[in-house]
Amino acid sequence: MMGTGTTGHGPNSLWHARDGHDTTGRLLRAATGSGARLIAEAATLVQGWAVLADPIAGAVYSAPAAAAADGVHAAAAPHDHPYSVQLPAAGAVLVLAPAPTTPAEHTGHVAATTAALLEVRGQRAAELRGEQMRLHTTLLRLLLAGHADAVVDALGGGAYTHVTVYRLTGEDTPAAHQVLWRAVRPTLAPHADACTLLGRLDGELVVAEVHRGSDDGRILRLVSRLCERHGLLAGMAGPLPLAEMSTAYCDAAAARHSATPAHRIVPADAIGAPRLAPLLPAAPYARWAAAVLRPLDPAQQHLLLVWLRTGSKPSAAEALGLSAGTVRARIREAARLLDADLEDATVRAHLLLALRAPAPADAAAADSAADSGSGSGSGSGEAALRNAGEARLEALPAGILDTGAVRAWAGGLVDGLEPRLRIALTCWLRHHARTAPAATELHVHRTTLTTWLHQCADHLAQNLADATVRAEIHLALRITRCGPDAPADLPRRGGRTYRRA
């Protein structure tokens, strides 16, 4: 993996041991400063440019800065850059592009010495890395425990206010941790615009970018490339205020449950904001949600939201860091307070809508605008307030789904399904995505039902593994229903696969 510059003929092509000694001394002095200084000195010595390119981070150091893209491309495709020199160095690739008049021997000496010095710096960094990683893990645990002020003080008091959290899982997590550490080059320097904390908690790789409210997307790009390279699945949540670190941590785990090899990193807001919610009339929708959720405190609402996003109690327990028994007990208590059957698929879909409803104050403006336009605001508002005390999860406010926008959305989502697929999908969703009991009620083999569900996913172009998607499809099927969609109406062909009861 090594190309060379031209050897040349004449005075500039002469290269002696004395030159090598002077070159080594200059590189040694630069290496004692920083990696960036070492790369800059190497570029000066070859009278060209030098780049240290990492497969995940891109250009780690570049001299000059404008050469970064060329260096990364040369490292990825060395045969396209025969004029340059590429050498492995500290887990990355050192690329030197000498001037045409620079002797090849001199270029080779600079490249070999620079690569060796980068390896030494890398080994020294590796010796300190274990202690630094333990510090990062401790800071992450402090954030999760609610000690945000102590963490900010430990980071130098950089006026950090927000955090963005990533949670990654996969078989190659330990190696990915090392790679991401080198790519991010985390530092706890005070007064920086952002600080990235990396740690492994309970077998997961957790990344928390602490910043001042604005996320430049650099860590997201690195995590995305890392997931593709190491086959990881990730969930992302934030930016959220530092005080809500535990919420972001849970939301990231809930989002990860929706990640697939085709979409390896999923933001929490992509699964937390149903597409149906923005289509509902804001004012009655918000008032109904506020009324039905009034018995619950914010912690109970968040637990229910994580449960509905992840789709199961064990998954919710993992995301929340609680035992499965504790989650089950808290869900039973929430069901008692709501006076609702949370095992009913329709109730769960309505609950997800309620938890994602706009605040009543946000809906007030829309309500006022609609009232002023219709001229009948006071009457409808008083009626809604009278009905608020009767709000229940089993039924949405009258007429809220009977609008053109909602029906168009539902039709666009599920229209075109064959009767057998529609009936099978309805039954499967009613059984909370459990294939065995649904196949029993449909009187078909589980393999047949699995095949039909794959056909449904292809037709709908939806990820049926996502609990939020399933809730929306369940409501769309109810909105567009023309018959009972009952298993008894399933078309039969005879034989073992389509046996009757």
N, C-alpha and C positions, 0 to 999 in steps of 0.2 A: 504494500500500500504506500509506495513511495515513488514520487516523480521528482525530478531535479531540474534546476535552472540550467542555463547554458554555462559551459566552462569558460568560453571566451579565450582570446589570445591577446597578449600584450601586457602592459604594466598592471592593469586592474585584475588580471587573472592569477597573479602570483599570490600564494597563500603559504605562510610559514608557521612553524610551531609557535613563534612569538605572537603572531596574530591570534592563534588559538588560545594562548594563555591570557592575552588581554580580553578576548571575547568571553572566556569563561569567568574572568573576574567581574566583568560588567554585568553578566547575567546573574552571578551570585549575589552581587550587591542589590540588584533589582528584586531578586527573589526574597530577600530579607524584608522588603517593604510590603508587597502584596502581589497577588497573582496578576492583577491588572498592570502593575508596573513591569512585571516580568514579560508579559506579552508585548507591551509597548517597546521594551528594550529589544526584544527579538525582532520586531518589525523594523526598528531603526537599524539594527546590525545587518539585515538583509536588504535594506533600502527598498522595502516593499510594504506588504501588510501581513499581519498575523492574527489568527482567530483561534480561540479554543471553543470548539463546537460540541454541545451535549445533545444526544438524541432526543431528550425530552425538553430541556430548557432552551434549545437553540444556541445562540451565541452567548457563551458565558463571559468571555472577555474578547474584545475586538480592538485592534489598533490599525488604522483609524476606525471610528465607529461606523463609517459608511461601508466598510468592508464586511460587516457582519453577515449580510445575506449571501455574498459570494463565498465566504468561509463555510457557512452551513451547507450550501449547495455542493461545494467541493468535497466536504466530508461525506455527504450522502452519495455522491456520484464521482469518485476520484478519477475514473477513466475519462470523464468530460473535462478534466483540468490537469492535463499532463505537465503543465508548466509549474505546478505547485508541489509542495512536499506535505504528505500527511503521515502523522505518527500517532499511535495510541498514547494517551497521557491521562492518568488519574481518572479513568472511567469515561473519558471523552476523547476527542480527536483534535490534535494540534495541526493546524493548517498554516503553512508559510508560503507566501507568494513572493519570491525574490525579484529584484530588478534584473533585467537581461544581462547587465554587466557584472552581477555578483557571481563570484566563482562558485562552482558546484560544491567544492570541498568546504568552503566557508559556510554555505547554506546548510550542508549536511551537519557540520559541527554545531551550528546554532540550533538546528532542529533537535539533534540528539541531546544537547546539554539542556535546552529548555524543557524537553519532555521529561528528562531525568529529574530536574528541579521541581517540575509540577508533580511528579510522583512523590517526591520527598514531602512537599507541602501537603499532598493528599494523605499520606500516611500520618503526618502530624495531626491533621484535622481529624482523621479516623480515631486517633488515640483520645482526642478530646470529645469525640462525638457521643460516646456512651453517656458521659456525664451531662452533656447538653441535652440529650434526648430525655434523660430522667428529669431534668429541670422542666422541660416542655410538658412532659406528662403531668408533673405536679401542678403546673400552672393551669393546665386544662381541667384537672380535678377541682382546683380551687374555683375556677369559673363555674363549673357545674354545681358546686356547693353554694353558689351565690356570693362569693367573695370577690366581686368584680373590682372594688376599690383597691383591695390588696394586690390584685394582679396588675392593675394599671400602675400602681406604685412600683412594683417589681420591674415593669417595663420602662421605667424612667419617667413616669408621669407625663406621657405624651398626649394627654387630653383625648384619649380614645373614648369613643361613645358607642360604637356599633360593632357587631360581629357577624361574619358569614361562616357557616359551618358546613363541612363536607364529611360524610361517613362512607368509607369504602370497605368492601369485603371481597374476598377471592382467595384462591389457593396460593397466589404469589404475593400475598400482602407483605411479608417481611422484606422481600427483595424490592417491592415497590416503595416501601418506606425509605430504604437506603437511597434509591434512585431519586425520589422526590426531595429528600433532604439535600442531596447534591444540587438538584435543579433549583430549589428555592433559595438555598444558602441562607437559612433563617438566622436572623440576628436580633438581639434584644437591645439594640442601640436606642438611646432615648431620643425623643423629639422626631422620630421618623414618622412619615405619613401613615404607614401601616406596619403591622408586625404579624408574622405568620407563626402559629404554634402547631407543631406536629407531634403526634403521640399515638401509641397503640393502646387502646383501652378495650379489654375483654375480647382480644383477637381482632378487633377492627382497627383500621387506620383512620384516625380522626384529624382533620385539618380545620383549624379555626383561624380565620384572618380577622384580626382586630384592627379597626380603622376608625376614621373620623366621619363616618356616614356615607362616604362615596367609595364604591368598589370599582377598581379599574379593569377588572376581568382577567388580570394576569394569572392569578391562582386558578381560576376556572379553566383557562386554556391549558395550564400545566396538568391539572387533574384530568381533563378530558383526554389529553395525549397519553397520560399514564394509564388510564382505564383501557384504552385501545391497545396499548403495547403489552400490558400485563393481564388482560382479560378480567378486569375488576368491574364490579357494579357499584354505583355511587348514588347517594342522595344529597341534595344541596338545599340549605335553608338560609334565608337572610337576604339582605342585611336586616338585622333586628337589634334593638338596644341591648347593650351588654347585660343589663339586668335580666334579660329574657334568654340568656344563654341556654338554660335547660329546655326551654320551649323550642329553640332552634335545633337543639340536639335531638329532641324527640321527632320534630318535623322532618329532619334529614333522614332519620331511620325509616319513617313512614314513606317518604318519597323513594327510598332505595328499594322498597318492596315492589315498586312499579317499574324498576329498571329491567331491561332485557338486553341480550347481546346486540340487538339492533339499535337500542337507545340506552347506552351504558350509564349515562348520568342524567338524573331526572330532578328538576327543581321542585321544591315543595309546593310552590304556587301553581305549578302545572297540574297537580292532582287535587289541590285544595279549593279551587274555584270552579265549580261545575259550569258547563256551558249553558245550562238551563237557567241558572239563577239570574244572569243579566237580562233575560227576556221577560221575567215576571214583573208585574206592576209594583214599583218600588214601595209605595206607601203601605198598601194592605199587606204585602209580603213581609216588610220589616216589622209591622205591628203584630202580625201573627207570630213571627219568630220570637219576638221579645216576650210575648205572652206565654208561649209554650215553654220557653226556657227559663222563665222567672224562678222556678223552684231550685235551679242549679246554680252553684257558685262557679267562678271562672275555672278552677282546677277540675271540677267535674265535667264541665263543657270541653275542656282540652282533652281529657281522657277519652271522652266519647268520640271526639273528632279523630284522634289518633286510631282508635279502634275501628271506626268506619273507614278510614283511609287504608289501613293495613289489611282489613278484611277478616281478621281472626283475633281471638283473645290472646293466644300465645305470641303472635306477632306484635300485638300491642304491648304486651308485657315486656318483650325484648326491647322495643323502641323506648318504652318509658323507664326501663331499668327496675321494674317491679316483678314480683312473682306472679305466675298465672293465676293463682288462687286469689291474690289481692285484687287483680284486675277484674276477675269474675265477681267478687264481692262488691266492688265499687259500681260495676255495671248493674248488678241487681238492685243496689240502693238507688241508682239513678232512675231505673225503671219504676221503682216504687214512687219516687218523688214526681216523676212525669205521669204516673198513672197510665202507663202505656206498655204494650207488649213489644219489647225490643227484639223478639225473635221473628216478628213479622217483617217480610222483605219491604213492604210498602211503608211501614212505620220507619224502618231504617232509612229508606230513601228520603222520606220527609224530614227526618231528623238531620240528615246531612245538609239538606237545603236550609233548615232552620239555623244550623251552626254556621253556615256561610252567608247568612242574610246580612244586608247592610244595617248599620245602626239606625235606630228610629230617627235620630237627629239628622242623619245624612239623607234619609228618605223624606224628611219634612219639606225640604225645598221642592222636590219633585211633586209631592202631594199638593203644595200650595200652587205650583204652576198649573197642575192639572185642574185644580178646583177653580182657579181664576179663569181658566179657559172655558170651563163648562158652565160656570155660574151657579153650581150647586154644591159648593165646597162644604159648607157647614153641615148640611144634612148628611152627606156621605161620611164626613169625618166623625160626626156623633154616632152614626150607626156602627162604624168600625170600632169606635171606643167601647160601645155597648157590647159588641161581639167579642172583644178582646178577652173578656173574662171567660168566655165559652170556648176559647181556642183549644184544640186538641191535635195531637200528632197524627191521629188516624185520618184526618181530613184537612185539606188545604182550604183557605178561604174560598167562598163560592165564586166561581167564574175566573179564578186566577190562572187556571190552565186553559180556559176556553177563549183564547185569543188567537188571532191569525198568526202572530209571530211564533207562539208556542207550538201550534199545530204544524206550521211549516217546518219548524225545527225537528219535531218528532217524526213527521213523515219523511223528511230527508234522511233521518237516521236509520229507520227500520223498514220503510216501504220497500217492497220487492222481495222480501223473504218468502220462500215457499211455505205453504201451510205447515208441513211437517217440521221445518226448521223453526218457524215462529212458535209453534206449540212446545217443541222440545226446549227452546231457549227460555220461554216463559216459565216452564216447569223447573228447569235448572236454576234459574234466578230465584224462584220462590224457595228453593232448598238451599239458598246461600252458596251457590256454586259447588255443591257437593254432588258428584256424579252418581255414586251408588244409589242413594235414595231416589234421585230423580229418575234414573233408569228403571228402578223398581216400579215407580208410579206410572211410568210411560209404557212398561211391559216391553222394553227393548234391552238388548245386550249393552253392557257398559261400553264396549268397543264401538258399537254403532252410535251411541250417544256422543262419544268422544269425537268420532268422525264428523258428525253433524255440527258439533260445536266449532270444530276447525272451519267447516264451511261457513258457519255464521260469522266467525271472525273475519274470514276473507271477504265475505259479502259486505259486511258493515265497515271493514277497514278500521277495526277497533281492537284494542288490547284487552281481551276479556279477563286477563289476570289482574287488571287494575280494578280495585273495589269501587272506586268512584265512577269509573266507566260503567260498571255493571249496574250501579244504582241509577244512573241516567237512562240506560237502556231499559231497565225495568219500568221506569216512569213513561218512557216513550212508547213502550208496548201497551201500557194501560191507556195512554191518551189516544192511540190509533186503533184501539180494539173495536172490532165490529161484532165479535162473538165471544164466547167464554174462553176461547183458547185452552180448552180442557183436554187432558190426556185422552179422554174417551173419543174425542173428535179426530185423533191422529189417523191419517190415512193408512190403511193396512194393505200389504201385499201377500200375506200368508207366509208360512214357513216359520222357522225357529226365531229368526231375527225380529220379525214383526208379529210375534204371537199375541193373541188376545188374552184378556184376563179370564 
